[in-house]
């Protein structure tokens, strides 16, 4: 255990003190500064509940002690990423908001020049959580490639949470999680465990090889994602940010979109009132002018 932790270790049988309003505001500010997520006071109980387990693991007896460690040079280097893992929300499903995938195949891809399809389009799943979105994209795009042999694609999937990224890379899911996937796609792209007692499936190697998983904090000034992308899926992510942060992030996204590229947002997200160089082409789907 690190020296800084030893100094604040819990005494035997001591009770962990509750989170004061002042402590909550300190954590709220720290979280917003590091990952953009708003924490209004209505979230105090949720935040306290999520952090409490982490405090017990590290044997801190107060939230203030934990905060002081988090903001120390050692804590910033070694613990901040773990705190972010604990507080971030990771809710996702296969084929979530399925109309987006229909639009992708029926309207968007047919409009892309054949030369670009042949060279390979790049898609970015930003805030990919445990991988259901990028694997859904891979299924849909692989199905499209069955009808257009010249079509090629690659997917970059990023998230701030290291825990869910580790799970996503494995591509292993409980059977109840795959219920939204059409039967034909289950047969083609999912592998059942050889251990019949385990009710899990794994995404086939062909799809896994198409996706590159990478930790990325959307609050960073620049994104290390290589070349510009044709399509960005960032759904149900910006709802956790304030308007100023949303506008800044969306403009940054635009700088990584090729001219004519597309941005997909979640069903409850909108660009209304934001100064962003995008044109709406469908419900929660926007295009960067060519």
Secondary structure, 3 states (H helix, E strand, C coil): CCHHHHCCECCCCCCCCCCCHHHHHHHHHHHHHHHCCCCCHHHHHHHHHHHHHHHHHHCECCHHHHHHHHCCHHHHHHCHHHHHHHHCCCCCCCCCCCHHHHHHHHHHHHHCCHHHHHHCEEEEEECCCCCHHHHHHHHHHHHHHHHCCCCCEEEEEEECCHHHHHHHHHCEEEHHHHCCCCHHHHHHHEEECCCCCCCEEEECHHHHCCEEEEECCCCCCCCCCCCCEEEEECCCCHHHCCHHHHHHHHHHHHHHEEEEEEEECCCCCCCCCCCCCCEEEECCEEECCC
